[in-house]
Amino acid sequence: MGFPLIGETIQFLIPSKSLDTPRFIKKRIARHGTLFRTNLAGQRIVVSSDPEFSYFILQQEGKLVQIWYMDSFSTIIGGTSSARAAAHSYFHKYFRKLVANHFSTEKVLKEKLLPEMEVMANQSLQSWSTQVSIELKEAIASMVFNFASKLLFNYDSTKSSSNKNLNKMLANFIQGIMSFPLNIPGTAFHKCMKNQKGAVELMKEIIRERLNSPEKRYPDLLDQLIDDMKKDDFLTEELVAFMMLMLLLASFETISASLTVGLMLLTDQPLVVKELMEEQEEIIKSRENVDPLLTWKEYRSMTLMPQVINEMLRMSSVTPGILRKVMKDIHVNGYVIPEGWAIMVVPSALQMDPDKFKDPLSFNPWRWKDLEPNTIAKSFIPFGGGARNCAGAEFSKVLMSVFMHVLVTKFRWKKLKGGEAARIPILSFGNGFHVKISKKSEINENTP
């Protein structure tokens, strides 16, 4: 359990310069097995890299466990009242339905979001191709942020200085969350607190402006929330602001990290790129029209693309851990996990398990042809699991696929420098991944 009070927190924060399971986790798995206990920031935690137990726990929402964030996280969402509201089952059911209806139904994706995603990808890649170099993670994050914030609350980061301030504050706010919320003075989490206060306040200003201008209507998610605020007392300004920030976190940070990891690895996988390019170009060649946008039928017909996206998600494992609080004593393997303890399921430990994924550090999309459904269900959890499986999972996969479709059919990328990933314990890219984006039509196909 480590030292008094701080436990093993210092060891937990030591960086692992690899996409593999963090050394902190691997070392203790080797010593204690796939279930072990520790103390992080004063909280007694059972860490699980066991697929069967992890799957079981994620199915026990509201029975044996409940969703939980470390105590310092409640501060960033506005105090204990918001934390309690966020943990309430009614809120989560409402939240999932809201997100699904706006972003994840086949009708919305097919008729509205799919063409908008392709326009976004084309415009962004075209803009990047005019630059000598771009830092890919930052560029993709900005692209997805602008796209998601437009859908969420009709936000345009280019229109005013106040908007640019919000853009910066939101970025710092989300960086702090992704640093993993530990109660340690001096961490990135605590350094971002002043930025998150500004972000929350600016978000509240947007909400108040909508509330005070009922005649103005926007085709975005915030309008739905504004209508519901007038009917449901539990939807306070504070909670709605938190919801908007969490949705931004779930979109631009995770998608940009996964795509960056994928393109870093694909840079050294010319055979995968060649076959992916051939599949996507065949879709275009088979069209009757000259230059239509990607259709839902074409998206659903892709074979290699979903395997590539799954491999990106498997190897990136953006979330350091999925946390649950024990509501009732849990009996497992002759031991008891007491009420009040926490359980942390570690996605990277599951998704980089060599017993489930042969040669896990190798980017191999073809592995998905032969993986057993049971392995996928219990050892592949990029969007969580159980009742808390991310409602925006399909949105994320479609967006990533559309971006890759445009990239491999119309553009090329060349690594200039960087490209080293690390877990600290969140996924980090050090000095970044700097690339040159070029139009396919402007380069010689034989150029290395």
C-alpha positions as CSV (number, residue, x, y, z in Angstrom):
1,M,0.0,0.0,0.0
2,G,3.0,2.3,-0.1
3,F,3.8,5.2,2.3
4,P,1.3,6.6,4.8
5,L,-1.2,9.0,3.3
6,I,0.3,9.3,-0.2
7,G,0.5,5.5,-0.7
8,E,2.1,4.7,-4.1
9,T,1.1,7.9,-5.8
10,I,4.7,8.9,-6.6
11,Q,5.5,5.6,-8.3
12,F,2.2,5.8,-10.2
13,L,3.1,9.1,-11.7
14,I,6.5,8.0,-13.0
15,P,6.3,8.2,-16.8
16,S,6.4,5.1,-19.0
17,K,7.9,6.0,-22.4
18,S,5.8,3.4,-24.4
19,L,2.3,2.7,-25.5
20,D,2.5,-0.5,-23.4
21,T,0.8,-1.0,-20.1
22,P,2.5,1.5,-17.6
23,R,5.4,0.1,-15.7
24,F,3.6,0.8,-12.4
25,I,0.8,-1.6,-13.4
26,K,3.0,-4.2,-15.1
27,K,5.4,-4.5,-12.2
28,R,2.6,-5.1,-9.7
29,I,0.8,-7.5,-12.0
30,A,4.0,-9.6,-12.1
31,R,4.3,-9.5,-8.3
32,H,0.6,-9.8,-7.2
33,G,-1.4,-10.9,-10.2
34,T,-4.1,-9.2,-12.3
35,L,-6.0,-7.9,-9.2
36,F,-4.0,-6.0,-6.6
37,R,-4.6,-3.3,-4.0
38,T,-2.8,0.0,-3.6
39,N,-3.2,3.5,-2.2
40,L,-3.3,6.5,-4.6
41,A,-3.6,10.0,-3.2
42,G,-5.0,8.7,0.1
43,Q,-7.6,6.5,-1.6
44,R,-7.6,2.7,-1.1
45,I,-7.9,1.2,-4.6
46,V,-8.1,-2.3,-6.1
47,V,-6.6,-2.2,-9.6
48,S,-7.9,-4.6,-12.1
49,S,-6.3,-5.9,-15.4
50,D,-8.3,-9.1,-15.2
51,P,-10.8,-9.2,-18.1
52,E,-13.4,-11.3,-16.4
53,F,-13.5,-9.3,-13.1
54,S,-13.3,-6.0,-15.0
55,Y,-16.2,-7.0,-17.2
56,F,-18.2,-8.1,-14.1
57,I,-17.6,-4.8,-12.3
58,L,-18.6,-2.7,-15.3
59,Q,-21.9,-4.6,-15.4
60,Q,-22.6,-3.9,-11.7
61,E,-23.4,-0.2,-12.0
62,G,-25.9,0.7,-9.4
63,K,-25.7,-2.7,-7.7
64,L,-22.3,-3.3,-6.2
65,V,-20.5,-0.2,-7.5
66,Q,-21.3,3.3,-8.6
67,I,-19.5,5.8,-10.9
68,W,-16.9,7.8,-9.0
69,Y,-14.2,10.3,-9.5
70,M,-11.4,11.0,-7.0
71,D,-12.4,13.7,-4.5
72,S,-10.4,16.5,-6.2
73,F,-12.5,15.9,-9.3
74,S,-15.6,17.2,-7.6
75,T,-13.9,20.6,-7.3
76,I,-13.5,20.9,-11.0
77,I,-17.1,20.3,-11.7
78,G,-18.3,22.8,-9.1
79,G,-18.4,21.2,-5.7
80,T,-20.0,18.2,-4.1
81,S,-23.5,19.1,-5.2
82,S,-22.6,18.6,-8.9
83,A,-20.7,15.5,-8.1
84,R,-23.7,14.0,-6.4
85,A,-26.0,15.0,-9.3
86,A,-23.6,13.5,-11.8
87,A,-23.6,10.2,-9.9
88,H,-27.4,10.0,-9.8
89,S,-28.8,7.3,-12.0
90,Y,-31.5,9.6,-13.3
91,F,-29.0,12.1,-14.5
92,H,-26.9,9.5,-16.4
93,K,-29.9,8.0,-18.1
94,Y,-30.9,11.5,-19.2
95,F,-27.4,12.4,-20.3
96,R,-26.9,9.2,-22.3
97,K,-30.3,9.6,-24.1
98,L,-29.5,13.3,-24.9
99,V,-26.1,12.5,-26.4
100,A,-27.3,9.5,-28.3
101,N,-30.2,11.4,-29.8
102,H,-27.9,14.2,-31.0
103,F,-24.8,12.3,-32.1
104,S,-25.1,8.6,-32.2
105,T,-28.3,7.4,-33.8
106,E,-27.9,6.0,-37.3
107,K,-30.4,8.6,-38.7
108,V,-28.4,11.6,-37.3
109,L,-25.0,10.1,-38.4
110,K,-26.3,9.2,-41.8
111,E,-28.3,12.2,-42.8
112,K,-26.5,15.1,-40.9
113,L,-23.1,14.3,-39.4
114,L,-21.5,12.1,-42.0
115,P,-21.4,14.8,-44.8
116,E,-20.5,17.5,-42.3
117,M,-17.5,15.4,-41.1
118,E,-16.2,14.9,-44.6
119,V,-16.4,18.7,-45.3
120,M,-14.6,19.3,-42.1
121,A,-11.8,16.8,-42.9
122,N,-11.4,18.1,-46.5
123,Q,-11.2,21.8,-45.3
124,S,-8.7,21.0,-42.5
125,L,-6.4,18.8,-44.6
126,Q,-6.5,21.3,-47.4
127,S,-5.5,24.1,-45.0
128,W,-2.7,21.9,-43.4
129,S,-1.3,21.1,-46.9
130,T,-0.5,24.8,-47.4
131,Q,1.8,24.8,-44.3
132,V,5.4,23.7,-44.1
133,S,4.7,21.6,-41.0
134,I,1.9,20.9,-38.5
135,E,2.0,19.3,-35.1
136,L,-0.6,16.6,-35.8
137,K,-2.1,16.1,-32.3
138,E,-2.7,19.9,-31.9
139,A,-4.1,20.3,-35.4
140,I,-6.5,17.4,-35.1
141,A,-7.6,18.5,-31.6
142,S,-8.3,22.0,-32.9
143,M,-10.3,20.5,-35.9
144,V,-12.4,18.3,-33.7
145,F,-12.8,20.9,-31.0
146,N,-14.2,23.4,-33.6
147,F,-16.5,20.7,-35.0
148,A,-17.8,19.5,-31.7
149,S,-18.3,22.9,-30.1
150,K,-20.3,24.0,-33.2
151,L,-22.6,21.0,-32.7
152,L,-22.8,21.5,-28.9
153,F,-23.4,25.2,-28.5
154,N,-22.9,26.9,-31.9
155,Y,-19.5,28.1,-30.9
156,D,-17.0,29.5,-33.5
157,S,-13.5,29.9,-32.1
158,T,-12.5,32.3,-34.8
159,K,-15.1,35.0,-34.3
160,S,-13.9,37.0,-31.3
161,S,-11.2,37.5,-28.7
162,S,-13.6,36.2,-26.0
163,N,-14.1,33.1,-28.0
164,K,-10.4,32.6,-28.3
165,N,-10.1,33.0,-24.5
166,L,-12.7,30.3,-24.1
167,N,-10.8,28.1,-26.5
168,K,-7.6,28.5,-24.4
169,M,-9.3,28.0,-21.1
170,L,-11.2,24.9,-22.2
171,A,-7.9,23.4,-23.5
172,N,-6.2,24.0,-20.2
173,F,-9.3,22.7,-18.3
174,I,-9.3,19.5,-20.3
175,Q,-5.5,19.1,-20.0
176,G,-6.0,19.2,-16.2
177,I,-8.7,16.5,-16.2
178,M,-6.6,14.3,-18.5
179,S,-3.6,14.5,-16.1
180,F,-5.7,12.2,-13.8
181,P,-7.3,13.9,-10.8
182,L,-5.0,13.3,-7.9
183,N,-4.8,15.4,-4.8
184,I,-1.2,16.4,-5.2
185,P,-0.1,20.0,-5.0
186,G,1.8,21.1,-8.1
187,T,0.4,18.6,-10.6
188,A,-1.0,19.8,-13.9
189,F,-4.5,19.2,-12.4
190,H,-4.0,21.8,-9.8
191,K,-2.2,24.2,-12.1
192,C,-5.2,24.2,-14.4
193,M,-7.7,25.1,-11.7
194,K,-7.7,28.8,-12.4
195,N,-8.1,28.1,-16.1
196,Q,-11.1,25.8,-15.4
197,K,-12.8,28.5,-13.3
198,G,-12.6,30.8,-16.2
199,A,-13.8,28.1,-18.6
200,V,-16.8,27.3,-16.4
201,E,-17.8,30.9,-16.0
202,L,-17.5,31.6,-19.7
203,M,-19.7,28.5,-20.4
204,K,-22.2,29.8,-17.9
205,E,-22.3,33.1,-19.7
206,I,-23.2,31.3,-22.9
207,I,-26.0,29.5,-21.1
208,R,-27.3,32.7,-19.5
209,E,-27.3,34.4,-22.9
210,R,-29.5,31.6,-24.3
211,L,-31.8,31.7,-21.3
212,N,-32.2,35.5,-21.7
213,S,-32.8,35.3,-25.4
214,P,-35.6,32.7,-25.8
215,E,-36.4,33.9,-29.3
216,K,-33.0,32.8,-30.7
217,R,-32.9,29.1,-31.7
218,Y,-29.9,27.1,-32.7
219,P,-29.7,23.5,-34.1
220,D,-27.4,22.4,-31.3
221,L,-27.5,20.3,-28.1
222,L,-27.4,23.4,-25.8
223,D,-30.9,24.5,-27.1
224,Q,-32.3,21.1,-26.0
225,L,-30.7,21.6,-22.6
226,I,-32.1,25.1,-22.3
227,D,-35.6,23.8,-23.0
228,D,-35.1,21.0,-20.4
229,M,-33.7,23.4,-17.8
230,K,-37.1,25.1,-17.8
231,K,-38.8,21.8,-17.0
232,D,-36.3,20.0,-14.7
233,D,-34.9,21.7,-11.6
234,F,-31.9,19.3,-11.4
235,L,-30.5,20.9,-14.6
236,T,-28.7,23.9,-13.0
237,E,-26.4,26.3,-14.9
238,E,-23.5,24.7,-13.1
239,L,-24.4,21.2,-14.1
240,V,-25.2,22.1,-17.7
241,A,-21.8,23.9,-18.0
242,F,-20.1,20.7,-16.6
243,M,-22.0,18.6,-19.2
244,M,-20.8,20.7,-22.1
245,L,-17.2,20.6,-20.9
246,M,-17.3,16.8,-20.4
247,L,-18.7,16.3,-23.9
248,L,-15.8,18.4,-25.3
249,L,-13.4,16.3,-23.4
250,A,-14.9,13.1,-24.7
251,S,-14.7,14.3,-28.3
252,F,-11.6,16.3,-29.2
253,E,-9.1,15.1,-26.7
254,T,-9.7,11.4,-27.1
255,I,-10.3,11.4,-30.9
256,S,-7.2,13.5,-31.5
257,A,-5.0,11.3,-29.4
258,S,-6.2,8.1,-31.0
259,L,-5.8,9.4,-34.5
260,T,-2.3,10.7,-33.7
261,V,-1.2,7.4,-32.3
262,G,-2.6,5.7,-35.4
263,L,-0.8,7.9,-37.9
264,M,2.4,7.7,-35.9
265,L,2.2,3.9,-36.2
266,L,0.9,3.8,-39.8
267,T,4.0,5.9,-40.9
268,D,6.0,2.7,-40.5
269,Q,3.3,0.4,-41.9
270,P,3.3,1.0,-45.7
271,L,1.5,-2.3,-46.4
272,V,-1.4,-1.3,-44.2
273,V,-1.6,2.2,-45.8
274,K,-1.4,0.7,-49.3
275,E,-4.3,-1.8,-48.6
276,L,-6.3,0.9,-46.8
277,M,-5.8,3.3,-49.7
278,E,-6.9,0.7,-52.2
279,E,-10.0,-0.1,-50.3
280,Q,-11.0,3.5,-50.0
281,E,-10.2,4.4,-53.6
282,E,-12.3,1.4,-54.8
283,I,-15.2,3.0,-53.0
284,I,-14.7,6.2,-55.0
285,K,-14.2,4.4,-58.3
286,S,-17.4,2.4,-58.0
287,R,-19.5,5.5,-57.7
288,E,-21.8,6.6,-60.5
289,N,-21.4,10.3,-59.8
290,V,-18.1,12.0,-60.3
291,D,-17.5,13.5,-56.9
292,P,-20.2,12.9,-54.3
293,L,-19.6,12.8,-50.6
294,L,-19.2,9.5,-48.7
295,T,-22.5,7.7,-48.2
296,W,-23.7,5.7,-45.2
297,K,-23.8,2.6,-47.4
298,E,-20.2,3.1,-48.4
299,Y,-19.2,3.7,-44.8
300,R,-20.9,0.5,-43.8
301,S,-19.2,-1.5,-46.6
302,M,-15.7,-0.8,-45.4
303,T,-13.8,-3.8,-44.2
304,L,-10.2,-2.8,-43.4
305,M,-11.1,0.7,-42.2
306,P,-13.0,-0.5,-39.0
307,Q,-10.1,-2.9,-38.3
308,V,-7.6,0.0,-38.5
309,I,-9.8,2.2,-36.3
310,N,-10.1,-0.6,-33.7
311,E,-6.3,-1.0,-33.7
312,M,-5.8,2.7,-33.2
313,L,-8.2,2.6,-30.3
314,R,-6.7,-0.5,-28.8
315,M,-3.1,0.9,-28.9
316,S,-3.9,4.4,-27.8
317,S,-5.9,3.6,-24.6
318,V,-6.3,7.3,-23.8
319,T,-8.0,6.9,-20.4
320,P,-5.6,5.9,-17.6
321,G,-8.3,4.1,-15.7
322,I,-12.0,3.7,-15.3
323,L,-13.0,4.3,-11.7
324,R,-15.9,2.8,-9.6
325,K,-16.7,3.2,-5.9
326,V,-17.7,0.0,-4.0
327,M,-21.2,0.3,-2.6
328,K,-21.3,-3.2,-1.0
329,D,-18.6,-5.6,0.0
330,I,-17.4,-7.6,-3.0
331,H,-16.2,-11.1,-2.6
332,V,-13.6,-12.3,-5.2
333,N,-11.0,-15.1,-5.2
334,G,-11.4,-15.6,-1.4
335,Y,-10.8,-11.9,-0.7
336,V,-13.2,-9.0,0.2
337,I,-13.1,-5.6,-1.4
338,P,-14.8,-3.5,1.3
339,E,-17.5,-0.9,0.9
340,G,-16.0,2.5,0.4
341,W,-12.9,1.3,-1.5
342,A,-12.4,2.2,-5.2
343,I,-11.8,-0.1,-8.2
344,M,-9.8,1.1,-11.1
345,V,-10.1,-0.9,-14.4
346,V,-7.0,-0.2,-16.5
347,P,-7.9,-0.3,-20.3
348,S,-4.3,-0.3,-21.4
349,A,-3.5,-3.4,-19.3
350,L,-6.5,-5.2,-20.9
351,Q,-5.9,-4.0,-24.5
352,M,-2.1,-4.7,-24.4
353,D,-2.4,-8.1,-22.9
354,P,-0.2,-10.5,-24.9
355,D,-2.4,-13.5,-23.9
356,K,-5.4,-11.8,-25.7
357,F,-3.6,-9.8,-28.4
358,K,-0.6,-11.5,-29.8
359,D,2.5,-9.2,-30.1
360,P,0.4,-6.3,-28.7
361,L,2.9,-3.5,-29.5
362,S,2.6,-4.4,-33.2
363,F,0.1,-2.4,-35.2
364,N,-1.8,-5.2,-36.9
365,P,-5.4,-4.4,-38.0
366,W,-5.7,-7.9,-39.5
367,R,-5.8,-9.4,-36.0
368,W,-9.4,-8.3,-35.8
369,K,-10.4,-10.9,-38.4
370,D,-9.8,-13.7,-36.0
371,L,-10.4,-12.3,-32.5
372,E,-13.1,-14.1,-30.5
373,P,-16.2,-12.1,-29.6
374,N,-15.6,-12.8,-25.9
375,T,-12.1,-11.3,-26.2
376,I,-13.5,-8.1,-27.8
377,A,-16.3,-7.8,-25.3
378,K,-14.1,-8.2,-22.2
379,S,-10.6,-7.0,-23.3
380,F,-11.4,-4.1,-25.7
381,I,-13.0,-1.2,-23.8
382,P,-11.9,2.1,-25.4
383,F,-15.3,3.5,-24.7
384,G,-15.8,2.0,-21.2
385,G,-18.3,-0.8,-20.6
386,G,-21.6,-1.8,-19.1
387,A,-24.2,0.9,-18.5
388,R,-21.5,3.6,-18.7
389,N,-20.3,2.7,-22.2
390,C,-19.7,6.0,-24.0
391,A,-22.9,7.2,-25.8
392,G,-20.7,8.9,-28.4
393,A,-18.7,5.8,-29.4
394,E,-20.3,5.5,-32.8
395,F,-19.8,9.2,-33.4
396,S,-16.1,8.9,-32.6
397,K,-15.6,5.9,-34.9
398,V,-17.4,7.4,-37.8
399,L,-15.5,10.7,-37.5
400,M,-12.1,8.9,-37.3
401,S,-13.1,6.8,-40.3
402,V,-14.2,9.7,-42.4
403,F,-11.0,11.6,-41.6
404,M,-8.9,8.6,-42.6
405,H,-10.9,8.2,-45.8
406,V,-10.2,11.7,-46.9
407,L,-6.5,11.5,-45.8
408,V,-5.6,8.3,-47.7
409,T,-7.6,9.2,-50.9
410,K,-6.6,12.8,-51.4
411,F,-3.5,13.5,-49.3
412,R,-0.3,12.1,-48.1
413,W,1.7,12.7,-44.9
414,K,5.4,12.6,-44.2
415,K,7.0,12.5,-40.7
416,L,9.3,15.4,-40.0
417,K,10.2,14.9,-36.4
418,G,8.9,13.7,-33.0
419,G,6.4,10.8,-32.7
420,E,7.3,9.4,-29.3
421,A,4.4,8.5,-27.0
422,A,4.4,8.1,-23.3
423,R,2.0,7.4,-20.4
424,I,2.5,9.8,-17.5
425,P,0.0,8.2,-16.7
426,I,-2.2,9.8,-19.3
427,L,-1.2,9.4,-23.0
428,S,1.3,12.1,-23.9
429,F,3.3,13.0,-27.0
430,G,6.3,14.8,-25.6
431,N,7.6,17.2,-28.3
432,G,4.7,16.2,-30.6
433,F,4.4,14.5,-33.9
434,H,5.3,17.0,-36.7
435,V,4.3,16.1,-40.2
436,K,4.1,17.6,-43.7
437,I,0.6,17.2,-45.3
438,S,0.6,17.2,-49.1
439,K,-2.1,16.9,-51.7
440,K,-1.9,13.6,-53.5
441,S,-2.4,15.3,-56.9
442,E,0.7,17.4,-56.3
443,I,3.3,14.8,-55.4
444,N,4.9,12.0,-57.4
445,E,3.5,8.7,-56.3
446,N,7.0,7.2,-56.5
447,T,8.5,9.7,-54.1
448,P,9.5,7.9,-50.8
